[in-house]
């Protein structure tokens, strides 16, 4: 058989009716999980009655089953598991980025509405937004929520401090302690280059994988890459090369400084953005 009607009712609540559309072989059985979960979180006891029905069923005396279960109040809890966006590199280069978070439903409750908001600051700017949650979150589900309003923030690529607050709260969430997350990122300035050498080209910038470094008139002897906090991440001997390809795929997204030393003892420092 197939297309078997299934349903249940809890106490005096409305009947939940669904259809199992799969095939059930003769003498076989299947386990069916209802799409609509139990909504009796406030009940002290639950009288649950389940039923099946099929047009070809000649015996309906065994199509129902009833049971009384003692229920404790169900904690409905959703949390923000991670911030996906904004990414600092995008704010530096574009002054705007999407705001996205990963949300986990830690309970068997089906969330249907609530509010979402964010608030970000830099040294010279602030941005905030609030909206109504128009999509639900099924029980035990994980979802990516993207705010309808992108974050636009004036960020100084040389030196800045970015702070952010993101909150997702569903109306029936009984635990608000994990409904918000805080992020902070500092962009640390360094000294200006010893020599501003316009003859050195770094392409492409921003870069995702291979960074091409070329110097038309000077021989490059040494290359170093520093984080924005001044940590030395990579050091290469170039031995008089005028061009070099640097593989950046293993670097995390962010802002870096490249220091190049020439054969005349001078050096230049350039900023690069890694996607």
Secondary structure as GFF3:
##gff-version 3
##sequence-region A 1 275
A	DSSP	beta_strand	2	10	.	.	.	ID=ss1
A	DSSP	beta_strand	16	23	.	.	.	ID=ss2
A	DSSP	beta_strand	45	53	.	.	.	ID=ss3
A	DSSP	beta_strand	64	70	.	.	.	ID=ss4
A	DSSP	beta_strand	78	85	.	.	.	ID=ss5
A	DSSP	alpha_helix	88	94	.	.	.	ID=ss6
A	DSSP	beta_strand	96	97	.	.	.	ID=ss7
A	DSSP	beta_strand	100	105	.	.	.	ID=ss8
A	DSSP	beta_strand	114	121	.	.	.	ID=ss9
A	DSSP	beta_strand	126	132	.	.	.	ID=ss10
A	DSSP	beta_strand	142	146	.	.	.	ID=ss11
A	DSSP	beta_strand	151	152	.	.	.	ID=ss12
A	DSSP	beta_strand	160	170	.	.	.	ID=ss13
A	DSSP	beta_strand	180	187	.	.	.	ID=ss14
A	DSSP	beta_strand	200	203	.	.	.	ID=ss15
A	DSSP	beta_strand	210	215	.	.	.	ID=ss16
A	DSSP	beta_strand	220	227	.	.	.	ID=ss17
A	DSSP	beta_strand	232	241	.	.	.	ID=ss18
A	DSSP	beta_strand	243	247	.	.	.	ID=ss19
A	DSSP	beta_strand	254	262	.	.	.	ID=ss20
A	DSSP	beta_strand	267	274	.	.	.	ID=ss21
###
